Amino acid sequence: MMHSFAQEANNMFFATMQTKDAQGLKIKHLEGIRIINSANGYSVVMLSPNAAEELHHKILVHGPEFIY
């Protein structure tokens, strides 16, 4: 039986962001962000509400699900 990341992650949600920002956030929120895949300087991530709250105060959201 296959499980998706969403099924395993409770209330985490998907987003796309620059890889350097994702790696920086992971330092402070080890359990709050999962880097799913990275290519060409961008990453698909899953964020917890706590990690997303910190991002809300530090960075600009650009379009649906993309964080800059």
Predicted model as a PDB file, atoms N, CA, C, CB and O in Angstrom, pLDDT in the B-factor column:
MODEL        1                                                                  
ATOM      1  N   MET A   1       0.840  -1.177   0.000  1.00 41.00           N  
ATOM      2  CA  MET A   1       0.000   0.000   0.000  1.00 41.00           C  
ATOM      3  C   MET A   1       0.888   1.244   0.000  1.00 41.00           C  
ATOM      4  CB  MET A   1      -0.957  -0.004   1.217  1.00 41.00           C  
ATOM      5  O   MET A   1       1.812   1.347   0.806  1.00 41.00           O  
ATOM      6  N   MET A   2       0.613   2.173  -0.889  1.00 45.00           N  
ATOM      7  CA  MET A   2       1.399   3.398  -0.981  1.00 45.00           C  
ATOM      8  C   MET A   2       0.781   4.489  -0.115  1.00 45.00           C  
ATOM      9  CB  MET A   2       1.504   3.868  -2.444  1.00 45.00           C  
ATOM     10  O   MET A   2      -0.441   4.596  -0.004  1.00 45.00           O  
ATOM     11  N   HIS A   3       1.635   5.287   0.490  1.00 44.00           N  
ATOM     12  CA  HIS A   3       1.186   6.434   1.287  1.00 44.00           C  
ATOM     13  C   HIS A   3       1.811   7.689   0.709  1.00 44.00           C  
ATOM     14  CB  HIS A   3       1.561   6.267   2.797  1.00 44.00           C  
ATOM     15  O   HIS A   3       2.979   7.682   0.319  1.00 44.00           O  
ATOM     16  N   SER A   4       1.051   8.750   0.653  1.00 51.00           N  
ATOM     17  CA  SER A   4       1.614  10.020   0.201  1.00 51.00           C  
ATOM     18  C   SER A   4       2.231  10.742   1.389  1.00 51.00           C  
ATOM     19  CB  SER A   4       0.532  10.902  -0.478  1.00 51.00           C  
ATOM     20  O   SER A   4       1.934  10.425   2.540  1.00 51.00           O  
ATOM     21  N   PHE A   5       3.103  11.729   1.101  1.00 49.00           N  
ATOM     22  CA  PHE A   5       3.677  12.535   2.166  1.00 49.00           C  
ATOM     23  C   PHE A   5       2.589  13.221   2.965  1.00 49.00           C  
ATOM     24  CB  PHE A   5       4.642  13.564   1.598  1.00 49.00           C  
ATOM     25  O   PHE A   5       2.706  13.337   4.185  1.00 49.00           O  
ATOM     26  N   ALA A   6       1.544  13.675   2.318  1.00 44.00           N  
ATOM     27  CA  ALA A   6       0.475  14.398   3.009  1.00 44.00           C  
ATOM     28  C   ALA A   6      -0.185  13.524   4.063  1.00 44.00           C  
ATOM     29  CB  ALA A   6      -0.571  14.892   2.008  1.00 44.00           C  
ATOM     30  O   ALA A   6      -0.556  14.013   5.130  1.00 44.00           O  
ATOM     31  N   GLN A   7      -0.336  12.233   3.774  1.00 45.00           N  
ATOM     32  CA  GLN A   7      -0.950  11.339   4.741  1.00 45.00           C  
ATOM     33  C   GLN A   7      -0.065  11.160   5.963  1.00 45.00           C  
ATOM     34  CB  GLN A   7      -1.243   9.992   4.105  1.00 45.00           C  
ATOM     35  O   GLN A   7      -0.572  10.951   7.065  1.00 45.00           O  
ATOM     36  N   GLU A   8       1.244  11.237   5.789  1.00 50.00           N  
ATOM     37  CA  GLU A   8       2.179  11.017   6.880  1.00 50.00           C  
ATOM     38  C   GLU A   8       2.424  12.283   7.689  1.00 50.00           C  
ATOM     39  CB  GLU A   8       3.485  10.493   6.341  1.00 50.00           C  
ATOM     40  O   GLU A   8       2.903  12.201   8.820  1.00 50.00           O  
ATOM     41  N   ALA A   9       2.115  13.430   7.148  1.00 51.00           N  
ATOM     42  CA  ALA A   9       2.604  14.680   7.717  1.00 51.00           C  
ATOM     43  C   ALA A   9       1.584  15.442   8.553  1.00 51.00           C  
ATOM     44  CB  ALA A   9       3.078  15.554   6.627  1.00 51.00           C  
ATOM     45  O   ALA A   9       1.828  16.602   8.884  1.00 51.00           O  
ATOM     46  N   ASN A  10       0.490  14.862   8.896  1.00 68.00           N  
ATOM     47  CA  ASN A  10      -0.526  15.544   9.698  1.00 68.00           C  
ATOM     48  C   ASN A  10      -0.943  16.861   9.072  1.00 68.00           C  
ATOM     49  CB  ASN A  10      -0.012  15.786  11.106  1.00 68.00           C  
ATOM     50  O   ASN A  10      -1.614  16.873   8.040  1.00 68.00           O  
ATOM     51  N   ASN A  11      -0.553  17.972   9.686  1.00 87.00           N  
ATOM     52  CA  ASN A  11      -1.037  19.273   9.224  1.00 87.00           C  
ATOM     53  C   ASN A  11       0.002  20.038   8.405  1.00 87.00           C  
ATOM     54  CB  ASN A  11      -1.459  20.109  10.407  1.00 87.00           C  
ATOM     55  O   ASN A  11      -0.136  21.250   8.234  1.00 87.00           O  
ATOM     56  N   MET A  12       1.017  19.382   7.905  1.00 90.00           N  
ATOM     57  CA  MET A  12       2.020  20.050   7.074  1.00 90.00           C  
ATOM     58  C   MET A  12       1.441  20.278   5.679  1.00 90.00           C  
ATOM     59  CB  MET A  12       3.334  19.211   6.997  1.00 90.00           C  
ATOM     60  O   MET A  12       0.523  19.576   5.254  1.00 90.00           O  
ATOM     61  N   PHE A  13       1.992  21.273   4.972  1.00 88.00           N  
ATOM     62  CA  PHE A  13       1.498  21.563   3.632  1.00 88.00           C  
ATOM     63  C   PHE A  13       2.673  21.767   2.679  1.00 88.00           C  
ATOM     64  CB  PHE A  13       0.582  22.809   3.643  1.00 88.00           C  
ATOM     65  O   PHE A  13       3.784  22.080   3.107  1.00 88.00           O  
ATOM     66  N   PHE A  14       2.418  21.589   1.392  1.00 89.00           N  
ATOM     67  CA  PHE A  14       3.444  21.721   0.365  1.00 89.00           C  
ATOM     68  C   PHE A  14       3.664  23.177  -0.014  1.00 89.00           C  
ATOM     69  CB  PHE A  14       3.066  20.914  -0.866  1.00 89.00           C  
ATOM     70  O   PHE A  14       2.736  23.985   0.004  1.00 89.00           O  
ATOM     71  N   ALA A  15       4.913  23.500  -0.361  1.00 87.00           N  
ATOM     72  CA  ALA A  15       5.270  24.812  -0.882  1.00 87.00           C  
ATOM     73  C   ALA A  15       6.520  24.645  -1.746  1.00 87.00           C  
ATOM     74  CB  ALA A  15       5.509  25.847   0.279  1.00 87.00           C  
ATOM     75  O   ALA A  15       7.172  23.602  -1.713  1.00 87.00           O  
ATOM     76  N   THR A  16       6.843  25.671  -2.510  1.00 87.00           N  
ATOM     77  CA  THR A  16       8.054  25.713  -3.317  1.00 87.00           C  
ATOM     78  C   THR A  16       8.838  26.944  -2.906  1.00 87.00           C  
ATOM     79  CB  THR A  16       7.728  25.729  -4.848  1.00 87.00           C  
ATOM     80  O   THR A  16       8.271  28.025  -2.746  1.00 87.00           O  
ATOM     81  N   MET A  17      10.141  26.780  -2.736  1.00 86.00           N  
ATOM     82  CA  MET A  17      10.973  27.901  -2.316  1.00 86.00           C  
ATOM     83  C   MET A  17      12.397  27.694  -2.785  1.00 86.00           C  
ATOM     84  CB  MET A  17      10.932  28.075  -0.793  1.00 86.00           C  
ATOM     85  O   MET A  17      12.759  26.609  -3.239  1.00 86.00           O  
ATOM     86  N   GLN A  18      13.206  28.738  -2.675  1.00 88.00           N  
ATOM     87  CA  GLN A  18      14.599  28.601  -3.040  1.00 88.00           C  
ATOM     88  C   GLN A  18      15.270  27.633  -2.067  1.00 88.00           C  
ATOM     89  CB  GLN A  18      15.311  29.979  -3.040  1.00 88.00           C  
ATOM     90  O   GLN A  18      15.003  27.651  -0.866  1.00 88.00           O  
ATOM     91  N   THR A  19      16.140  26.793  -2.607  1.00 93.00           N  
ATOM     92  CA  THR A  19      16.800  25.770  -1.804  1.00 93.00           C  
ATOM     93  C   THR A  19      17.591  26.377  -0.653  1.00 93.00           C  
ATOM     94  CB  THR A  19      17.718  24.934  -2.676  1.00 93.00           C  
ATOM     95  O   THR A  19      17.565  25.844   0.457  1.00 93.00           O  
ATOM     96  N   LYS A  20      18.292  27.479  -0.894  1.00 90.00           N  
ATOM     97  CA  LYS A  20      19.086  28.099   0.182  1.00 90.00           C  
ATOM     98  C   LYS A  20      18.192  28.539   1.339  1.00 90.00           C  
ATOM     99  CB  LYS A  20      19.879  29.309  -0.358  1.00 90.00           C  
ATOM    100  O   LYS A  20      18.599  28.444   2.497  1.00 90.00           O  
ATOM    101  N   ASP A  21      16.983  29.018   1.049  1.00 85.00           N  
ATOM    102  CA  ASP A  21      16.056  29.414   2.107  1.00 85.00           C  
ATOM    103  C   ASP A  21      15.517  28.191   2.852  1.00 85.00           C  
ATOM    104  CB  ASP A  21      14.895  30.229   1.520  1.00 85.00           C  
ATOM    105  O   ASP A  21      15.349  28.227   4.071  1.00 85.00           O  
ATOM    106  N   ALA A  22      15.251  27.127   2.126  1.00 88.00           N  
ATOM    107  CA  ALA A  22      14.764  25.895   2.747  1.00 88.00           C  
ATOM    108  C   ALA A  22      15.822  25.316   3.685  1.00 88.00           C  
ATOM    109  CB  ALA A  22      14.378  24.860   1.668  1.00 88.00           C  
ATOM    110  O   ALA A  22      15.501  24.878   4.790  1.00 88.00           O  
ATOM    111  N   GLN A  23      17.062  25.312   3.253  1.00 90.00           N  
ATOM    112  CA  GLN A  23      18.142  24.790   4.092  1.00 90.00           C  
ATOM    113  C   GLN A  23      18.346  25.651   5.330  1.00 90.00           C  
ATOM    114  CB  GLN A  23      19.444  24.707   3.295  1.00 90.00           C  
ATOM    115  O   GLN A  23      18.609  25.129   6.413  1.00 90.00           O  
ATOM    116  N   GLY A  24      18.227  26.966   5.177  1.00 86.00           N  
ATOM    117  CA  GLY A  24      18.351  27.864   6.320  1.00 86.00           C  
ATOM    118  C   GLY A  24      17.239  27.654   7.334  1.00 86.00           C  
ATOM    119  O   GLY A  24      17.483  27.664   8.540  1.00 86.00           O  
ATOM    120  N   LEU A  25      16.026  27.466   6.848  1.00 84.00           N  
ATOM    121  CA  LEU A  25      14.894  27.234   7.745  1.00 84.00           C  
ATOM    122  C   LEU A  25      15.042  25.907   8.475  1.00 84.00           C  
ATOM    123  CB  LEU A  25      13.577  27.260   6.964  1.00 84.00           C  
ATOM    124  O   LEU A  25      14.648  25.792   9.636  1.00 84.00           O  
ATOM    125  N   LYS A  26      15.602  24.911   7.812  1.00 87.00           N  
ATOM    126  CA  LYS A  26      15.755  23.589   8.421  1.00 87.00           C  
ATOM    127  C   LYS A  26      16.693  23.635   9.625  1.00 87.00           C  
ATOM    128  CB  LYS A  26      16.277  22.587   7.389  1.00 87.00           C  
ATOM    129  O   LYS A  26      16.569  22.814  10.534  1.00 87.00           O  
ATOM    130  N   ILE A  27      17.623  24.578   9.643  1.00 87.00           N  
ATOM    131  CA  ILE A  27      18.540  24.708  10.781  1.00 87.00           C  
ATOM    132  C   ILE A  27      17.766  25.036  12.057  1.00 87.00           C  
ATOM    133  CB  ILE A  27      19.598  25.799  10.504  1.00 87.00           C  
ATOM    134  O   ILE A  27      18.061  24.485  13.118  1.00 87.00           O  
ATOM    135  N   LYS A  28      16.777  25.928  11.963  1.00 81.00           N  
ATOM    136  CA  LYS A  28      16.004  26.332  13.136  1.00 81.00           C  
ATOM    137  C   LYS A  28      14.787  25.462  13.395  1.00 81.00           C  
ATOM    138  CB  LYS A  28      15.568  27.746  12.983  1.00 81.00           C  
ATOM    139  O   LYS A  28      14.326  25.369  14.533  1.00 81.00           O  
ATOM    140  N   HIS A  29      14.262  24.824  12.361  1.00 80.00           N  
ATOM    141  CA  HIS A  29      13.027  24.028  12.480  1.00 80.00           C  
ATOM    142  C   HIS A  29      13.256  22.651  11.892  1.00 80.00           C  
ATOM    143  CB  HIS A  29      11.834  24.728  11.767  1.00 80.00           C  
ATOM    144  O   HIS A  29      12.675  22.302  10.864  1.00 80.00           O  
ATOM    145  N   LEU A  30      14.100  21.872  12.540  1.00 83.00           N  
ATOM    146  CA  LEU A  30      14.476  20.562  12.031  1.00 83.00           C  
ATOM    147  C   LEU A  30      13.258  19.692  11.692  1.00 83.00           C  
ATOM    148  CB  LEU A  30      15.346  19.854  13.045  1.00 83.00           C  
ATOM    149  O   LEU A  30      13.230  19.032  10.653  1.00 83.00           O  
ATOM    150  N   GLU A  31      12.268  19.698  12.567  1.00 86.00           N  
ATOM    151  CA  GLU A  31      11.065  18.895  12.333  1.00 86.00           C  
ATOM    152  C   GLU A  31       9.973  19.676  11.601  1.00 86.00           C  
ATOM    153  CB  GLU A  31      10.523  18.381  13.656  1.00 86.00           C  
ATOM    154  O   GLU A  31       8.945  19.104  11.238  1.00 86.00           O  
ATOM    155  N   GLY A  32      10.184  20.965  11.382  1.00 89.00           N  
ATOM    156  CA  GLY A  32       9.151  21.813  10.805  1.00 89.00           C  
ATOM    157  C   GLY A  32       9.188  21.936   9.295  1.00 89.00           C  
ATOM    158  O   GLY A  32       8.274  22.497   8.690  1.00 89.00           O  
ATOM    159  N   ILE A  33      10.238  21.417   8.685  1.00 91.00           N  
ATOM    160  CA  ILE A  33      10.329  21.476   7.233  1.00 91.00           C  
ATOM    161  C   ILE A  33      10.934  20.180   6.715  1.00 91.00           C  
ATOM    162  CB  ILE A  33      11.167  22.693   6.778  1.00 91.00           C  
ATOM    163  O   ILE A  33      11.903  19.664   7.270  1.00 91.00           O  
ATOM    164  N   ARG A  34      10.355  19.674   5.659  1.00 94.00           N  
ATOM    165  CA  ARG A  34      10.897  18.513   4.949  1.00 94.00           C  
ATOM    166  C   ARG A  34      11.201  18.949   3.526  1.00 94.00           C  
ATOM    167  CB  ARG A  34       9.898  17.294   4.972  1.00 94.00           C  
ATOM    168  O   ARG A  34      10.316  19.410   2.804  1.00 94.00           O  
ATOM    169  N   ILE A  35      12.438  18.803   3.133  1.00 95.00           N  
ATOM    170  CA  ILE A  35      12.811  19.109   1.758  1.00 95.00           C  
ATOM    171  C   ILE A  35      12.570  17.847   0.942  1.00 95.00           C  
ATOM    172  CB  ILE A  35      14.310  19.594   1.649  1.00 95.00           C  
ATOM    173  O   ILE A  35      13.273  16.849   1.100  1.00 95.00           O  
ATOM    174  N   ILE A  36      11.567  17.902   0.066  1.00 96.00           N  
ATOM    175  CA  ILE A  36      11.151  16.729  -0.704  1.00 96.00           C  
ATOM    176  C   ILE A  36      12.088  16.488  -1.879  1.00 96.00           C  
ATOM    177  CB  ILE A  36       9.712  16.899  -1.205  1.00 96.00           C  
ATOM    178  O   ILE A  36      12.537  15.364  -2.106  1.00 96.00           O  
ATOM    179  N   ASN A  37      12.383  17.555  -2.627  1.00 97.00           N  
ATOM    180  CA  ASN A  37      13.259  17.446  -3.793  1.00 97.00           C  
ATOM    181  C   ASN A  37      13.784  18.829  -4.137  1.00 97.00           C  
ATOM    182  CB  ASN A  37      12.513  16.818  -5.009  1.00 97.00           C  
ATOM    183  O   ASN A  37      13.108  19.834  -3.919  1.00 97.00           O  
ATOM    184  N   SER A  38      15.000  18.871  -4.680  1.00 97.00           N  
ATOM    185  CA  SER A  38      15.617  20.134  -5.078  1.00 97.00           C  
ATOM    186  C   SER A  38      16.212  20.008  -6.478  1.00 97.00           C  
ATOM    187  CB  SER A  38      16.706  20.552  -4.064  1.00 97.00           C  
ATOM    188  O   SER A  38      16.752  18.965  -6.848  1.00 97.00           O  
ATOM    189  N   ALA A  39      16.101  21.090  -7.248  1.00 97.00           N  
ATOM    190  CA  ALA A  39      16.703  21.149  -8.582  1.00 97.00           C  
ATOM    191  C   ALA A  39      16.842  22.608  -8.992  1.00 97.00           C  
ATOM    192  CB  ALA A  39      15.849  20.359  -9.625  1.00 97.00           C  
ATOM    193  O   ALA A  39      15.942  23.417  -8.765  1.00 97.00           O  
ATOM    194  N   ASN A  40      17.969  22.931  -9.591  1.00 96.00           N  
ATOM    195  CA  ASN A  40      18.198  24.263 -10.152  1.00 96.00           C  
ATOM    196  C   ASN A  40      17.970  25.396  -9.148  1.00 96.00           C  
ATOM    197  CB  ASN A  40      17.303  24.466 -11.341  1.00 96.00           C  
ATOM    198  O   ASN A  40      17.497  26.470  -9.521  1.00 96.00           O  
ATOM    199  N   GLY A  41      18.304  25.161  -7.889  1.00 95.00           N  
ATOM    200  CA  GLY A  41      18.194  26.211  -6.884  1.00 95.00           C  
ATOM    201  C   GLY A  41      16.835  26.354  -6.222  1.00 95.00           C  
ATOM    202  O   GLY A  41      16.633  27.268  -5.423  1.00 95.00           O  
ATOM    203  N   TYR A  42      15.906  25.474  -6.536  1.00 94.00           N  
ATOM    204  CA  TYR A  42      14.555  25.521  -5.958  1.00 94.00           C  
ATOM    205  C   TYR A  42      14.215  24.180  -5.341  1.00 94.00           C  
ATOM    206  CB  TYR A  42      13.502  25.902  -7.029  1.00 94.00           C  
ATOM    207  O   TYR A  42      14.708  23.140  -5.778  1.00 94.00           O  
ATOM    208  N   SER A  43      13.372  24.209  -4.325  1.00 94.00           N  
ATOM    209  CA  SER A  43      12.983  22.988  -3.621  1.00 94.00           C  
ATOM    210  C   SER A  43      11.487  22.919  -3.411  1.00 94.00           C  
ATOM    211  CB  SER A  43      13.694  22.897  -2.285  1.00 94.00           C  
ATOM    212  O   SER A  43      10.818  23.935  -3.221  1.00 94.00           O  
ATOM    213  N   VAL A  44      10.980  21.713  -3.449  1.00 95.00           N  
ATOM    214  CA  VAL A  44       9.617  21.423  -3.021  1.00 95.00           C  
ATOM    215  C   VAL A  44       9.747  21.001  -1.565  1.00 95.00           C  
ATOM    216  CB  VAL A  44       8.914  20.298  -3.922  1.00 95.00           C  
ATOM    217  O   VAL A  44      10.533  20.112  -1.236  1.00 95.00           O  
ATOM    218  N   VAL A  45       8.978  21.636  -0.702  1.00 93.00           N  
ATOM    219  CA  VAL A  45       9.069  21.370   0.726  1.00 93.00           C  
ATOM    220  C   VAL A  45       7.687  21.110   1.318  1.00 93.00           C  
ATOM    221  CB  VAL A  45       9.744  22.541   1.446  1.00 93.00           C  
ATOM    222  O   VAL A  45       6.661  21.417   0.711  1.00 93.00           O  
ATOM    223  N   MET A  46       7.692  20.544   2.499  1.00 93.00           N  
ATOM    224  CA  MET A  46       6.495  20.471   3.328  1.00 93.00           C  
ATOM    225  C   MET A  46       6.814  21.262   4.581  1.00 93.00           C  
ATOM    226  CB  MET A  46       6.078  18.973   3.659  1.00 93.00           C  
ATOM    227  O   MET A  46       7.878  21.093   5.176  1.00 93.00           O  
ATOM    228  N   LEU A  47       5.892  22.126   4.983  1.00 90.00           N  
ATOM    229  CA  LEU A  47       6.094  23.011   6.127  1.00 90.00           C  
ATOM    230  C   LEU A  47       5.076  22.735   7.230  1.00 90.00           C  
ATOM    231  CB  LEU A  47       6.006  24.472   5.688  1.00 90.00           C  
ATOM    232  O   LEU A  47       3.920  22.404   6.967  1.00 90.00           O  
ATOM    233  N   SER A  48       5.530  22.877   8.450  1.00 89.00           N  
ATOM    234  CA  SER A  48       4.609  22.838   9.594  1.00 89.00           C  
ATOM    235  C   SER A  48       4.050  24.248   9.794  1.00 89.00           C  
ATOM    236  CB  SER A  48       5.332  22.319  10.905  1.00 89.00           C  
ATOM    237  O   SER A  48       4.628  25.214   9.296  1.00 89.00           O  
ATOM    238  N   PRO A  49       2.955  24.374  10.501  1.00 86.00           N  
ATOM    239  CA  PRO A  49       2.428  25.708  10.794  1.00 86.00           C  
ATOM    240  C   PRO A  49       3.434  26.593  11.532  1.00 86.00           C  
ATOM    241  CB  PRO A  49       1.162  25.589  11.615  1.00 86.00           C  
ATOM    242  O   PRO A  49       3.483  27.796  11.272  1.00 86.00           O  
ATOM    243  N   ASN A  50       4.238  26.039  12.443  1.00 83.00           N  
ATOM    244  CA  ASN A  50       5.228  26.835  13.171  1.00 83.00           C  
ATOM    245  C   ASN A  50       6.301  27.374  12.247  1.00 83.00           C  
ATOM    246  CB  ASN A  50       5.868  26.009  14.271  1.00 83.00           C  
ATOM    247  O   ASN A  50       6.671  28.543  12.353  1.00 83.00           O  
ATOM    248  N   ALA A  51       6.811  26.551  11.344  1.00 83.00           N  
ATOM    249  CA  ALA A  51       7.817  27.006  10.387  1.00 83.00           C  
ATOM    250  C   ALA A  51       7.211  28.038   9.446  1.00 83.00           C  
ATOM    251  CB  ALA A  51       8.389  25.815   9.586  1.00 83.00           C  
ATOM    252  O   ALA A  51       7.865  29.022   9.101  1.00 83.00           O  
ATOM    253  N   ALA A  52       5.984  27.825   9.034  1.00 80.00           N  
ATOM    254  CA  ALA A  52       5.311  28.769   8.140  1.00 80.00           C  
ATOM    255  C   ALA A  52       5.109  30.115   8.820  1.00 80.00           C  
ATOM    256  CB  ALA A  52       3.963  28.206   7.681  1.00 80.00           C  
ATOM    257  O   ALA A  52       5.206  31.156   8.170  1.00 80.00           O  
ATOM    258  N   GLU A  53       4.831  30.108  10.115  1.00 79.00           N  
ATOM    259  CA  GLU A  53       4.659  31.360  10.854  1.00 79.00           C  
ATOM    260  C   GLU A  53       5.949  32.163  10.859  1.00 79.00           C  
ATOM    261  CB  GLU A  53       4.205  31.080  12.292  1.00 79.00           C  
ATOM    262  O   GLU A  53       5.922  33.380  10.676  1.00 79.00           O  
ATOM    263  N   GLU A  54       7.078  31.497  11.068  1.00 74.00           N  
ATOM    264  CA  GLU A  54       8.357  32.202  11.029  1.00 74.00           C  
ATOM    265  C   GLU A  54       8.608  32.776   9.636  1.00 74.00           C  
ATOM    266  CB  GLU A  54       9.507  31.261  11.435  1.00 74.00           C  
ATOM    267  O   GLU A  54       9.067  33.910   9.504  1.00 74.00           O  
ATOM    268  N   LEU A  55       8.311  32.002   8.608  1.00 72.00           N  
ATOM    269  CA  LEU A  55       8.492  32.480   7.245  1.00 72.00           C  
ATOM    270  C   LEU A  55       7.610  33.680   6.951  1.00 72.00           C  
ATOM    271  CB  LEU A  55       8.201  31.370   6.256  1.00 72.00           C  
ATOM    272  O   LEU A  55       8.017  34.594   6.234  1.00 72.00           O  
ATOM    273  N   HIS A  56       6.424  33.680   7.492  1.00 67.00           N  
ATOM    274  CA  HIS A  56       5.481  34.771   7.279  1.00 67.00           C  
ATOM    275  C   HIS A  56       6.084  36.117   7.695  1.00 67.00           C  
ATOM    276  CB  HIS A  56       4.188  34.509   8.056  1.00 67.00           C  
ATOM    277  O   HIS A  56       5.812  37.147   7.078  1.00 67.00           O  
ATOM    278  N   HIS A  57       6.889  36.093   8.726  1.00 65.00           N  
ATOM    279  CA  HIS A  57       7.488  37.324   9.238  1.00 65.00           C  
ATOM    280  C   HIS A  57       8.815  37.677   8.572  1.00 65.00           C  
ATOM    281  CB  HIS A  57       7.694  37.204  10.717  1.00 65.00           C  
ATOM    282  O   HIS A  57       9.298  38.799   8.723  1.00 65.00           O  
ATOM    283  N   LYS A  58       9.414  36.732   7.835  1.00 64.00           N  
ATOM    284  CA  LYS A  58      10.751  36.965   7.290  1.00 64.00           C  
ATOM    285  C   LYS A  58      10.803  37.119   5.782  1.00 64.00           C  
ATOM    286  CB  LYS A  58      11.639  35.857   7.682  1.00 64.00           C  
ATOM    287  O   LYS A  58      11.709  37.773   5.268  1.00 64.00           O  
ATOM    288  N   ILE A  59       9.859  36.537   5.061  1.00 62.00           N  
ATOM    289  CA  ILE A  59       9.982  36.540   3.604  1.00 62.00           C  
ATOM    290  C   ILE A  59       8.673  36.902   2.928  1.00 62.00           C  
ATOM    291  CB  ILE A  59      10.454  35.184   3.113  1.00 62.00           C  
ATOM    292  O   ILE A  59       7.614  36.959   3.554  1.00 62.00           O  
ATOM    293  N   LEU A  60       8.779  37.141   1.655  1.00 52.00           N  
ATOM    294  CA  LEU A  60       7.643  37.526   0.834  1.00 52.00           C  
ATOM    295  C   LEU A  60       7.072  36.300   0.132  1.00 52.00           C  
ATOM    296  CB  LEU A  60       8.051  38.599  -0.194  1.00 52.00           C  
ATOM    297  O   LEU A  60       7.825  35.502  -0.426  1.00 52.00           O  
ATOM    298  N   VAL A  61       5.773  36.143   0.153  1.00 52.00           N  
ATOM    299  CA  VAL A  61       5.123  35.060  -0.577  1.00 52.00           C  
ATOM    300  C   VAL A  61       4.824  35.563  -1.978  1.00 52.00           C  
ATOM    301  CB  VAL A  61       3.817  34.577   0.145  1.00 52.00           C  
ATOM    302  O   VAL A  61       4.260  36.644  -2.149  1.00 52.00           O  
ATOM    303  N   HIS A  62       5.198  34.786  -2.972  1.00 52.00           N  
ATOM    304  CA  HIS A  62       5.038  35.187  -4.370  1.00 52.00           C  
ATOM    305  C   HIS A  62       4.156  34.169  -5.080  1.00 52.00           C  
ATOM    306  CB  HIS A  62       6.418  35.312  -5.081  1.00 52.00           C  
ATOM    307  O   HIS A  62       4.634  33.100  -5.457  1.00 52.00           O  
ATOM    308  N   GLY A  63       2.898  34.476  -5.266  1.00 52.00           N  
ATOM    309  CA  GLY A  63       1.987  33.579  -5.961  1.00 52.00           C  
ATOM    310  C   GLY A  63       1.610  32.378  -5.103  1.00 52.00           C  
ATOM    311  O   GLY A  63       2.153  32.177  -4.017  1.00 52.00           O  
ATOM    312  N   PRO A  64       0.681  31.590  -5.606  1.00 53.00           N  
ATOM    313  CA  PRO A  64       0.203  30.430  -4.866  1.00 53.00           C  
ATOM    314  C   PRO A  64       1.325  29.420  -4.605  1.00 53.00           C  
ATOM    315  CB  PRO A  64      -0.932  29.762  -5.627  1.00 53.00           C  
ATOM    316  O   PRO A  64       1.955  28.925  -5.539  1.00 53.00           O  
ATOM    317  N   GLU A  65       1.560  29.127  -3.356  1.00 56.00           N  
ATOM    318  CA  GLU A  65       2.478  28.078  -2.925  1.00 56.00           C  
ATOM    319  C   GLU A  65       3.948  28.357  -3.211  1.00 56.00           C  
ATOM    320  CB  GLU A  65       2.100  26.808  -3.574  1.00 56.00           C  
ATOM    321  O   GLU A  65       4.769  27.466  -2.992  1.00 56.00           O  
ATOM    322  N   PHE A  66       4.335  29.559  -3.696  1.00 56.00           N  
ATOM    323  CA  PHE A  66       5.750  29.860  -3.889  1.00 56.00           C  
ATOM    324  C   PHE A  66       6.177  30.887  -2.864  1.00 56.00           C  
ATOM    325  CB  PHE A  66       6.028  30.368  -5.324  1.00 56.00           C  
ATOM    326  O   PHE A  66       5.536  31.926  -2.710  1.00 56.00           O  
ATOM    327  N   ILE A  67       7.265  30.594  -2.162  1.00 57.00           N  
ATOM    328  CA  ILE A  67       7.761  31.480  -1.127  1.00 57.00           C  
ATOM    329  C   ILE A  67       9.085  32.044  -1.589  1.00 57.00           C  
ATOM    330  CB  ILE A  67       7.905  30.748   0.231  1.00 57.00           C  
ATOM    331  O   ILE A  67       9.975  31.295  -1.991  1.00 57.00           O  
ATOM    332  N   TYR A  68       9.228  33.383  -1.536  1.00 53.00           N  
ATOM    333  CA  TYR A  68      10.459  34.033  -1.976  1.00 53.00           C  
ATOM    334  C   TYR A  68      11.072  34.795  -0.834  1.00 53.00           C  
ATOM    335  CB  TYR A  68      10.198  34.967  -3.158  1.00 53.00           C  
ATOM    336  O   TYR A  68      12.122  35.417  -1.000  1.00 53.00           O  
TER     337      TYR A  68                                                      
ENDMDL                                                                          
END                                                                             
